[in-house]
Amino acid sequence: MRCATGPPLDPSSDEAHRWLVEELSHHSYAVHESPWQRLLGWLRRLLDSTGAPSIGGAPGWVVLVVALLLVLGIAYAVLRAVRVERAGPTRRGGAGAGVLDGPDVPAA
């Protein structure tokens, strides 16, 4: 009978694969990320995979975020201007005042 004094140094392919899977399944190799970090990582991978152009050394996802913020800012300014124009003057007694917007008159 043969007695092993140390680990076998020549495992078969299947045995080596099984050992590797067992070793890497230990808790010490687990990645501990918060849900926020996982979300940011997912967004970064998603934006990097879009193939957005890199400008001035900035990654493509930064260019996309800046462009999106610019478009949102312009849309907000346009909608605000349209809303103010449509509302008209709102001062009491002004040109756009309603019928009941005049000064209060007592019944006496």
N, C-alpha and C positions, 0 to 999 in steps of 0.2 A: 504494500500500500504506500502511496506517495503522499507525503505531507508537505503542504505549501507553507513556505516561510514568509512569503510576501505576496503582493498582488500579482495576478497573472499579467504578464507584459505583452502577450500576443493574443488578444481576444478576437473572436470572429467579427465579421461586419455587423451582424444582427445583434450580437452581444454588446459591442461598442456603442451601437445606436441606442440600445436600451439603457446602458449606463449613462449616456449623455442626456437622454430624456429625463431619467431619474434625478440626475445632478441638477439640471436646469429647472426642475420643478420645485426646488427648495424655496422656501419663503425669502431667504436672504437675497435672491436674485430678482425679486418682484420690484416693479417700478411703482413708487408711491407718489402719485400726482393727484392734486385736487381736481374736482370737476371743472373748475375755472381754467386750470392749466391745460387740461385735456381739450376743452373747448377752443382755447387760443391756439393750441397746437394743431387741432383739426382745421381751423380757419386758415392758419399759416400754410399748411400743406395744400389746402384747397386753392388758395390764391397763388401759391407757387406753381401749381400744376396748370394754371390758366395760360401760362406762357406770356404774361404781360411784359412789355418792354421795360428794360432797366434804363433809367435816366440818371445821369450824373453819379453813378455808383450805387444809387438807392435800389433796393430789391423791387421787383415788379409789383408785389402786393402793396408796397407803400405808394407807388404811383397810382394804383387803382383806388386806394382809400382816399388819397388827396383829390383825385378826379371826382370821386363820388361826393365828397364834401363840397367841392366847388359847384357841382350840379345842384345839390340840395340847397346851397346858399342862394344861388341864382333863382331857383324855383320859388323859394320862400320870399325873396324880395319882389318877384313879379306878382305872386299871389297877394302879398300884402298891399302892393300898389293898386292892384285891381280892386281889392276889397275897400280900400280907402276911397277910391274914385267912385265906386258904386254907392257907398254910404252917403257921400256928399257932406255938406256942412251940418254939424250937429249942435251948434250953439242955439240957445233960446232966442227966438225972434229973428233968426238969420234967414237967408233966402230959402233954405231947405226946411224950415220949421213946419211942423204939422199944425192942424187946426187947434188942438188943445194944448199946444206948447207955449201959449202966451202967458203973460203975468197972471197970477192968481187974483181974482176979484171976489170980495166977500158978497154974500147974498143981500146984505143990508144996503 
